Amino acid sequence: MLQRELASKLNFGEGFLSKVENDQKQLKRDDLKKLSRIFKTSFHELDTLWLANKIYDLVKDEKQGSDALKVAEEQLKYGKSNKNFYSMK
């Protein structure tokens, strides 16, 4: 599929889509549903990749980024929030 065809199906300009492809802009979560229909792929998979990209952008330049991800993963497993962080000391 050509870029202009995809841009048209998503109701985007070609310039915006080009910026998305070059990691200069991000798609909205709602756009993933359209993409999953167009490419006949799993919305869940696209949503997971979209969220992972947002998390990566948040921690990529942080010195403790990997450590923070590990803590967040543990918090997700056990349902704990950052509110409990200071009480762990």
N, C-alpha and C positions, 0 to 999 in steps of 0.2 A: 504494500500500500504506500502510495506517495505521501509525503509530508502534508501537502496541501489537502489531500483527501481526508487524512486523519484530522487535521485542523478543522476542516469543515464539519466532520461528523461530531467533533467535540465542541463546536461553536467557538473556536479559538482562532486568533490570527496566526498566520504562519510564523511570525516573529516571536510570539509568545511561546509557541510549541518548540521552536528552535532553542529558546532560552531554557526551557524545561529539559530538553535533551542535553544541553551543555551545563546543567546543574547551576544555572543562574537564577532560575525561578522554580517554585515548587507547585505541584498540582494541589488542588484542594481534595480533601478526602472524598467529597461527593463525585468528583471526576473519575474516581477509581471504578465506580459502578458502571459508568459509560464505557470505560476501557475494557472492563471484564466482559461486557456484552459484545463489544466490537471484536475483540480478539478471542472470544470464547474461552476464557480462562477463569480461574478461581478468584472471586472477589477477596476471599480470605487471604490468599497468597499475596495479592497486590496490596492489601491493607497492611499485612505484616511487614512487607518490604518498605512501604511508605512510612510506617511508624518507626521501623529500624533506622531509616535514613534520617528522620527527625531527631532521634536519640543520638545517632552518630554526630550529626551537626552540632548538637549541644555539648558533647564531651570531647570531641576530637582534639581540641587545643588545650585541654585541661591536663595538668601534670598527673592528677590522680583519677583520670577518666576511667581507666580499666577497673581500679578499685571501687569507684563509685558505681559502676555497672554491676559489679559483683554484689555490693551491698543492696542495690535496688532489686536484683534478682532474688536475693534472700528475702527481702521485704515482700516481694510478690508471692513467693512460695508460702510464707507464713502470715500474710495479711497484715503486716506491721507497716505503719507509716513513719515518716521522718519525725513525727511528734514524739516518738519514743526514744529517739536517738540520744538525747541528753540524759535521759533516765537510765541509760545503759552503763554510764560511767560509775 
